[in-house]
Amino acid sequence: MAFDQSQFDIFGEVIDEIEALDQAISDLATRIVTQMREEAPVDTGDLRRSIKLNIDRYGFQIMMLDYGAFQNYGVNSGNGNK
């Protein structure tokens, strides 16, 4: 089997594309968290300060105080009313 440099070139291109995708995902997650912080209601500021972003090699996670989801989406009383 002869050495084929083109296969290594293609591999390098794929790695570059993956790195670009990783950066795009990281940028998007950062923008989402920034917008969440800007739009979070402020009484004590606890919710806004609790919004955190964790990025690792497998993806990202956005964390906040538990009541943040209720603040955003409301609470369904069971009869369709919020």
C-alpha positions as CSV (number, residue, x, y, z in Angstrom):
1,M,0.0,0.0,0.0
2,A,1.5,3.3,-1.1
3,F,1.5,6.4,1.0
4,D,-1.2,8.8,-0.2
5,Q,-0.7,12.4,1.1
6,S,-4.1,13.5,-0.1
7,Q,-5.8,11.4,2.6
8,F,-3.8,13.3,5.3
9,D,-4.7,16.6,3.6
10,I,-8.4,15.7,3.8
11,F,-8.1,14.7,7.4
12,G,-6.5,18.0,8.2
13,E,-9.4,19.8,6.5
14,V,-12.0,17.8,8.5
15,I,-10.2,18.7,11.7
16,D,-10.2,22.4,10.7
17,E,-14.0,22.2,10.0
18,I,-14.6,20.6,13.4
19,E,-12.6,23.2,15.2
20,A,-14.5,25.9,13.3
21,L,-17.8,24.3,14.3
22,D,-16.7,24.0,18.0
23,Q,-15.9,27.8,17.9
24,A,-19.3,28.6,16.3
25,I,-21.1,26.6,19.0
26,S,-19.1,28.3,21.7
27,D,-19.9,31.7,20.3
28,L,-23.6,30.9,20.0
29,A,-23.8,29.6,23.6
30,T,-22.0,32.7,24.8
31,R,-24.5,35.0,23.0
32,I,-27.4,33.0,24.4
33,V,-26.2,33.4,28.0
34,T,-25.5,37.1,27.4
35,Q,-29.0,37.6,26.2
36,M,-30.5,35.6,29.0
37,R,-28.7,37.7,31.5
38,E,-29.8,40.9,29.8
39,E,-33.4,39.9,29.8
40,A,-33.6,38.3,33.3
41,P,-35.9,40.2,35.6
42,V,-34.0,42.0,38.4
43,D,-35.3,42.3,41.9
44,T,-32.3,41.1,43.9
45,G,-30.2,40.2,40.9
46,D,-29.8,36.6,42.2
47,L,-31.3,35.1,39.0
48,R,-29.1,37.2,36.7
49,R,-26.0,36.3,38.6
50,S,-26.8,32.6,38.7
51,I,-26.9,32.2,34.9
52,K,-23.7,30.3,34.1
53,L,-22.2,28.7,31.0
54,N,-20.2,25.5,31.1
55,I,-18.5,24.6,27.8
56,D,-16.5,21.4,27.4
57,R,-15.4,19.2,24.5
58,Y,-18.8,17.5,24.4
59,G,-21.0,20.5,24.3
60,F,-22.3,23.2,26.6
61,Q,-24.6,23.5,29.5
62,I,-26.5,26.6,30.7
63,M,-27.3,26.6,34.4
64,M,-29.4,29.0,36.6
65,L,-31.4,29.0,39.8
66,D,-34.3,26.6,39.6
67,Y,-37.0,29.3,39.6
68,G,-35.6,30.8,36.4
69,A,-37.7,28.4,34.2
70,F,-40.8,29.3,36.1
71,Q,-40.0,33.0,35.7
72,N,-39.6,32.6,32.0
73,Y,-42.5,30.2,31.2
74,G,-44.9,30.7,34.1
75,V,-46.6,28.1,36.1
76,N,-49.5,26.0,34.7
77,S,-52.2,25.6,37.3
78,G,-53.5,22.4,35.6
79,N,-56.5,24.1,34.0
80,G,-54.6,25.8,31.2
81,N,-54.3,29.1,33.1
82,K,-50.9,30.5,34.0
